[in-house]
Amino acid sequence: MEEIKNRTRAFLSKYIKSKQLEDHDDIFAIGEVNSLFAMQLVMFMEKDFGVQIDNNDLDLNNFRSIQAISSLIERKSAPVGQ
């Protein structure tokens, strides 16, 4: 999970420059991102982690923090049945 968090933090740092993000910081509450960023975040997750983000996953709470993003990636990466 740390590798996922570190890669996600590096991606987010390109868009959020006002502070060093902690795992539980609400990236949307900071106010530096927009709806285009949300699509870029989904594309980053799919490309870099090889997961498929479905319509059912498009809940803001899945993308609100580094911790939430990492948890979603881990769930999507887990073998079926686990």
C-alpha positions in Angstrom: 0.0 0.0 0.0 2.9 2.4 0.6 4.0 2.2 -3.0 0.5 3.1 -4.1 0.4 6.0 -1.7 3.8 7.3 -2.8 2.9 7.1 -6.5 -0.4 8.8 -5.9 1.2 11.5 -3.8 3.7 12.2 -6.6 0.9 12.5 -9.2 -1.2 14.8 -6.9 1.8 17.1 -6.2 1.7 18.1 -9.9 -1.7 19.7 -9.2 -1.7 20.6 -5.6 1.3 22.9 -4.9 0.1 24.7 -1.7 1.0 22.0 0.7 2.5 18.6 1.2 -0.4 16.1 1.2 -0.9 13.7 4.1 -2.7 10.4 3.6 -6.0 11.7 5.0 -6.1 15.3 3.6 -9.2 16.0 1.5 -7.7 16.9 -1.9 -11.0 18.5 -3.0 -11.4 20.7 0.1 -8.0 22.3 -0.6 -9.5 24.1 -3.6 -6.8 23.7 -6.2 -8.4 21.0 -8.3 -11.4 20.9 -10.7 -13.6 18.5 -12.6 -11.0 18.1 -15.3 -8.5 17.0 -12.6 -11.0 14.3 -11.4 -10.9 12.8 -14.9 -7.1 13.0 -15.0 -7.0 11.2 -11.6 -9.2 8.4 -12.9 -7.0 8.0 -16.0 -3.8 8.0 -13.9 -5.2 5.3 -11.7 -6.3 3.1 -14.6 -3.0 3.5 -16.5 -0.5 3.4 -13.7 -2.1 0.7 -11.6 -3.9 -1.3 -14.3 -7.3 -1.1 -12.7 -10.7 -0.4 -14.3 -12.7 2.3 -12.6 -16.3 1.5 -13.1 -19.4 3.8 -12.8 -20.1 2.2 -9.4 -16.6 3.4 -8.2 -17.3 7.1 -9.1 -18.2 8.1 -5.6 -16.3 11.2 -4.5 -15.4 9.4 -1.2 -13.2 7.0 -3.2 -11.1 9.9 -4.5 -11.1 12.3 -1.6 -7.7 11.4 -0.1 -4.5 9.5 -0.7 -5.8 6.9 1.7 -9.1 6.5 -0.1 -7.5 6.3 -3.5 -5.1 3.6 -2.2 -7.9 1.6 -0.7 -9.9 1.7 -4.0 -6.8 0.6 -6.0 -6.2 -2.3 -3.6 -9.8 -3.4 -3.8 -9.8 -3.2 -7.6 -6.4 -5.0 -7.8 -7.4 -7.9 -5.5 -8.0 -11.2 -7.3 -11.7 -12.1 -7.7 -13.0 -14.0 -4.7 -10.8 -12.3 -2.1 
